[in-house]
Amino acid sequence: MKHRIALYLFLLATLLVGCGDRVSMRQLEQLESRVNDAPDSVLAVLTATDMPRWGERRALYALLTVQAQDKSYIDVAYSLILSRFR
């Protein structure tokens, strides 16, 4: 129960700080630590933020999105995933 409350507070803070902005590397690393425990929440945060334009953040964003979709049992065609991140 405590973990769930902490997770919701973390996600709310992430949305408030990063809503509409490009996601920072620190936010991505925090999401990476949560993707196994709450993939649906991580996916919600990622889809609510803009994808980074280039570099390491873009690659981590793409990886986390695919991991969160996979762990949420969302079947997405591989070609659709790649086309989104080009």
C-alpha positions as CSV (number, residue, x, y, z in Angstrom):
1,M,0.0,0.0,0.0
2,K,2.8,2.4,0.9
3,H,4.6,1.6,-2.4
4,R,1.4,2.3,-4.4
5,I,0.9,5.7,-2.7
6,A,4.5,6.6,-3.3
7,L,4.2,5.5,-6.9
8,Y,1.1,7.7,-7.5
9,L,2.8,10.7,-5.8
10,F,5.9,10.1,-8.0
11,L,3.8,9.9,-11.2
12,L,1.8,13.0,-10.2
13,A,5.0,15.0,-9.6
14,T,6.5,13.8,-12.9
15,L,3.4,14.9,-14.8
16,L,3.3,18.3,-13.1
17,V,6.9,18.9,-13.7
18,G,7.1,17.5,-17.2
19,C,3.6,17.8,-18.6
20,G,3.9,19.1,-22.2
21,D,7.7,19.5,-21.9
22,R,10.4,17.2,-23.2
23,V,11.2,14.6,-20.7
24,S,14.6,14.9,-18.9
25,M,17.1,12.2,-18.5
26,R,16.5,12.1,-14.8
27,Q,12.8,11.6,-15.3
28,L,13.5,8.8,-17.8
29,E,15.8,7.1,-15.3
30,Q,13.1,7.3,-12.6
31,L,10.6,5.8,-15.0
32,E,13.1,3.0,-15.9
33,S,13.3,2.0,-12.2
34,R,9.4,1.7,-12.2
35,V,8.8,0.0,-15.5
36,N,8.8,-3.5,-14.0
37,D,6.5,-2.6,-11.1
38,A,4.0,-0.3,-12.8
39,P,4.3,-0.5,-16.6
40,D,0.9,0.9,-17.3
41,S,1.6,4.0,-15.2
42,V,5.0,4.4,-16.9
43,L,3.4,4.2,-20.3
44,A,0.8,6.8,-19.2
45,V,3.6,9.2,-18.2
46,L,5.6,8.6,-21.4
47,T,2.6,9.1,-23.7
48,A,1.7,12.4,-21.8
49,T,5.2,13.8,-22.5
50,D,6.8,14.8,-25.8
51,M,9.4,12.5,-27.2
52,P,13.0,13.8,-27.1
53,R,14.2,14.9,-30.5
54,W,17.6,13.1,-30.6
55,G,20.3,11.4,-28.7
56,E,20.4,9.2,-25.7
57,R,17.2,10.5,-24.2
58,R,15.3,9.6,-27.4
59,A,16.7,6.0,-27.4
60,L,15.8,5.5,-23.7
61,Y,12.4,7.0,-24.3
62,A,11.8,4.5,-27.1
63,L,13.1,1.6,-25.1
64,L,11.0,2.4,-22.1
65,T,7.9,2.8,-24.2
66,V,8.4,-0.6,-25.8
67,Q,9.1,-2.2,-22.4
68,A,6.0,-0.6,-20.8
69,Q,3.9,-1.8,-23.8
70,D,5.2,-5.3,-23.6
71,K,4.8,-5.6,-19.8
72,S,1.3,-4.1,-20.2
73,Y,0.5,-6.9,-22.7
74,I,-0.1,-4.4,-25.5
75,D,0.7,-6.1,-28.8
76,V,2.2,-3.6,-31.1
77,A,3.6,-4.4,-34.5
78,Y,7.4,-4.0,-34.6
79,S,7.2,-1.8,-37.7
80,L,4.8,0.6,-36.0
81,I,7.1,0.9,-33.0
82,L,10.1,1.8,-35.2
83,S,8.2,4.2,-37.4
84,R,7.1,6.2,-34.4
85,F,10.7,6.8,-33.2
86,R,12.2,7.8,-36.5
